[in-house]
Amino acid sequence: MARDPEIIVVGASLDGLAAACTLARRGHRVLVLEEDPRRPGAGAGTSSPLRAGFLHDDGPTFFPLALLRGITALRLERHGLDWCRAEVECVHLLSGDEAAVLAADEQRTARSLGAADEPRWRALLAWYRSVEEPLLDALLAPGLDVRRLSRLGVSDAWRALRRFGGTGGGLARPALEGATGGRLVAQLGLGRDGRARPGRGLALALAVATRGVATPRGGVISLVNALVTCLEAQGGRLHLGARVEELLTEGRRAVGVRLVDRDELRASCAILVEQRRAASLLSAPAAPSAHRLPAASDQSSRRPGRARRLDWSLAYGVPWQHDAARESALVHLATPDAAAAPGAPGRGLSSQAEAGSLVLAQASGVDDLRAPAGFHTLWGYHVHPEGGGEEPRGDDELAAWLEARIEAFAPGFRQAILERRVTSPPPRDPGDPAGGTRVGFGLVGGAPPRRSVAGLYTYAVPDGDGLAAHGESGCLAAAAVSRDARGR
């Protein structure tokens, strides 16, 4: 019989699996418990819901920070993963011949931002590259990690706070104020809950410019499979159909979990769980201790915006008028109100937040497994902002509204459509105090803890299926767990 694990990871999400792999690589006995009886991934998968041979992802498709050291250290290429890259990372279309472009080519990006923001972008990028590693450590940490931030030095730490701090603006100041650059940052910072986060938008713009975006060949299921293979190769275990009902504690220390079938599983060192689940697993209101990753804060009074997802099977690629859009992994479109909004300097953030956006992923342009030869898939989600006006209510009405918007930038798009699917978000889980999404100081995050339970650690899940640091939060959490376990 297998020995009791040192560490139990609750949930086989991308971050949970990344955490488990990291811990297993460091020599820990790890057990991952996933309530889905059929597959890991916590909803991240790939299927053909529209037509045979057309692969669509459930969950994220492109990963902007796939080359960070936490994920690269797992060497998932040895376990069957192949990353695909596009010539251009991201394009925000303003008109048929005007766009903000994020590409590995620094000159191309700077020129696309316009005369006002070109020098600002060059200066920002030069500074960012000089502090990238310690800055990313701080940006990816949940909440505001002063210890990580202090590694930048006083001057750079203050600059980072001014540029990236706060969830809805806060300390963040517009770094790109022209009509083109401001809207690009605003678009990247508009979360799936409809809230504008300018600091997050700028952080993502800089990270994408230096790290790029990538998609797993064959769909996100290839990433899930590689993580599971990596985990098992390192001696870790995965149990499907294991729904955790309660956290077991002795004194003020977490020692195991109880499943819905009343089985109890013990862990000698730690329990690692996603933030939103932590509170519901505790029999009394509590959260991890201050030196752990923080639990989710109570944001139940927030009225989130709405995001709806669309998938298309296409007879040919989207016929964008702008050359960069045809080369790009991701294309951003403001929905009609934002496109009509004034483009005066400094107005980009507010106008974008008021109107919403459409984010489109063109995976089949770089991955030949996504569709039959000559055909394509398109994935997107529409964000209707918090406090925004009326939007089309029915799925067919929404699809027609957004397809007309795409058609304005890509004449002939509607003729390419073979099948479509609109997916509305599920109702909010009343047991989810965070409302399903939260972003703290940077790219993932949470709120400061209130009370402590030794041996309980949490990781943050990124904000939605779009540009977010999926997987890296789990790696950071695993590093903290492993460090403390070695010190016991």
Summary of the structure (lengths in Angstrom):
residues: 488
radius of gyration: 21.8
end to end distance: 25.6
largest distance: 68.0
contacts: 1812
relative contact order: 0.21
helix: 34%
strand: 21%
